[in-house]
Amino acid sequence: MRDDSIHHILRNREGLTIEKLREAIETRWNRGGHFETADKEDIVRDKDYEHIPWEKVDCMLTKMVETLDNGITFAFDMFPPQSAAKADLHIHPISDRIITIVNGTGHAFVRTANGSVDTKPVGPGDVILFPQGTPHCFWGSEEDPMTVQVVLNPYIPLEHPLHTVCSKKIRNLSDHPALEDVDRKDLDALTAIVTRLVEQGELDLGERQYMDWGDEVVKASAATARKKIMTPDDSSWECEI
């Protein structure tokens, strides 16, 4: 069990803060440590969370697992097969990410501290981390979906206009005069201003993409989530929730 990995930081949930996690991510990313390998015991099984259904968002499926009081959130994302045709570089302007592959294979693309875009074939145990505002994307394989555990630092609601922005549109955001004096930590004020600018046509952040794939996965997961398997005292029984 290594004590220099990003997952070592994640093990102490009680002492975990947005600032501490952000510093750990930025330190590793700045020194070229945007790719890591997780210890086997740190790879979370998505099958342990089948009681939580998948939902569609943008070009993937997602399920939220746990949100700490400070907003740090643990979730799973699933990228469809042949998603190379659907995925473009994008950013999360106000949230850092730690991505750990748990099932399937694919490719990861992430902008590095020196400005280049690094790519790597990824599979279970591979970790990709990057601070807020870093262009990145993930491609599933040609045949099968790829499932990842994602840590959002902090969680930003999926419907928030700054949850995800196309990297080609971010200059529109950073250069807009109406946002020069806005405190980026004041999400309510930031959301109100950005939403107004988008609705008035004064700010173009690109359109959200929604894929056709995934309906059957969502339907099946919803059915599974209605039942919870429990085994008290070695006697299996099933109850509806």
N, C-alpha and C positions, 0 to 999 in steps of 0.2 A: 504494500500500500504506500504509494508515493505521497509526500507532503508538499510537493511543489506544483501539483496540478491544480487546475481551476476547480475541479470537483472536490479537492480537499477543502477549499473555501466554502463550498456549498454544504458540506457535511454539518457544519455548526449553524443550524437554522436559527437558534436563539440569538446568536451574536451577529447575524447577517444583517447588514444595512445596505441601502441603495448606494451610499457613498463608498463603503468598503468594497462592495462588489464591483462598482464602476472603476475604482482605482486598480483593482486586481486585473480587470479586463483590459484597461488601457495600458497598464504596465506590460502585460504580455504582448499585446498587439503592437505596441511601439517598438518592442525589441524583436519583432518578427515571429512571435509565438502565436500566430493566429490559428495554427493547426496543432492539435494535441491528440494523444491517445488515452482513453479512459481506462482505468483499472476495471477488471471484470465485475467487481462488486459494486461499482458505481454506475453500471449500465442498468437503467430501470426498464422493466418489462411492461410494454403497453398492454399486454394481456391481463395484467393485474388491475387494470382500470376499465374493464369491459362494461362496468356498471354506468359509465359515463358515455353517452352517445357522441358520435362524430357530427360535426356540422360543417357546411360548406362556407368558405370565405375565400374570395379572390380565386387564385389558381391552385387551391389545396383544400384539404379537410383539416379540421382542428378540434381539439377537446381540451378544455381547461381542467386541471387537476387540483391545484392548490394555489391560493393567493395568501401571502403573509400579510400581516397588519400594515406593513410599510409599503405594500404594493408589488413586491417581488413575486412573480408568478411562475408556476411550473405547469407546463402543458405538453401536448403532443401535436405534431403536424404530420400529415400524410401527403406526399407528393405523388401524383398519378404516373402510370407508365407513359413513356414517350413525352414526358413533360418538357423536354428540351425545346419543343416547338412552341411551348406556352410561356416559358419563364424568361423574363428580362431582368437586367440589373435594376434593383430598387433599393430604397433606404428606409430606415425607421428613424425619423428625425429626432425623436425624444425618448428613445428606449434602446438600451444595449441588448445584445443577444449572446447566449451560449447554446450551441446546437450540438447534440450528441446523437449519432446515428444508432438506432436500436434494431431496425429490420430493413432488409433490402440493400440495394446498392445504387449508386448514382454518381453525380459530379457536384462538387462545391466550387463556387467562384466567389472570391472576396478581395476587395481592394486592400492593399497592404499599406504599412506606414510610409513606404517610400513612393507611393503613388501608383505602383503597378497593380495589375489584377492577377492574383495567384489562383491556380486551379488544381484540383486534386480529385482522383477517383476515390470515392468514400464508401465505407461499409460499416457494419456494427462495431462500435467502439471508437470510431473517429469523432473528434471534437473540433468544431469550428467556433471561434469566438471573435467578437468585434464590437467596438463602441458605437454609440448612436451616430447616425449620419454616415455610416460606411456602406458604399454600394456593394451588393452581393446578390447571389441567386443560387438556387439549387435545382438540379435536374434529376429526375428519377431515371431508372434504366428503361430500355426499350420494351421490356416484357412485364415487369412487376413494379408495384408502387414502392416507395421508400418512406419509412416511418422514422421520425426523429423526436427526441425529447428536446423541448425548447425552454430556456429560462429567459423570461422577459424582465428587464430591469429598467424601469418598473413596467407593470401592465398598463397598456393604453387601450381603451375600448376599441373593438374592431370597427365600430362605426365612426370613430374619431377621424376627422379629415387628415390628421397627421400621423395616423397609425402606420400607413405605408404610402410612399410617394415614389413615382418613377424617377430614377436618377437623372434623367434628361430634363426633368421639370424642377429640380430642387433649386436651381438658380433663380427661378421665378419667386420662390419663397424667400430665399436669403437676401435678395435684392429689393424686396418690396418695401417702400418707405413706411407703410402703415405698421410694419412689424419691427421697426428699428428699436423702439423703446419698450417693447413688451418683454416682461419677465417670462422667459421660457419655462420656468418652473410653475408659473401660475396657469395651470391647464385650462381652468374655466375661462379666463380672459383670452388666452391664446385660441381656444376653440371658438369662442364667440366671434373674434375678429376674423379668423381664417374662414369660418363658415360664411360669414357675411360677404367677404371678398369673393369667395367662390360663387355664391348665389348671385352676386351682382355682376359676375363675369369679369371682375378685376384681377382675378388670380386663377391661373390654369395649372392644376396639379395632376392632370391626366385622369382618365376614366378607370374605375375599378374593373378588373377582369373577373369574369365568372366562368368556370369551366362546365362542360356537359358531363364529364366523368364524375362518378362518385355517388350517384343517387342510390344505387343498390347497396353500397357500403353504408351509407347513412341510414337507410331503411333497416338493414340487418342489425346495425348497432343499436338502433332505437328499440328493436324487439328484445335484444339481449339485455339492454339496460333496465328493462321492466322487471327483470328477474335477478335475484342476487343469491348466489350459492354460498351456503354456510356449512361448516362441518364441526359443530360443537361436540366434544366428547367422542370424537371419531365416528359419529353417526351422521351421515350426510342427510341434509334436508334442504328444501327449497322454499323460499317465500317471495311473495310479490312486494315490490316497493314502488 
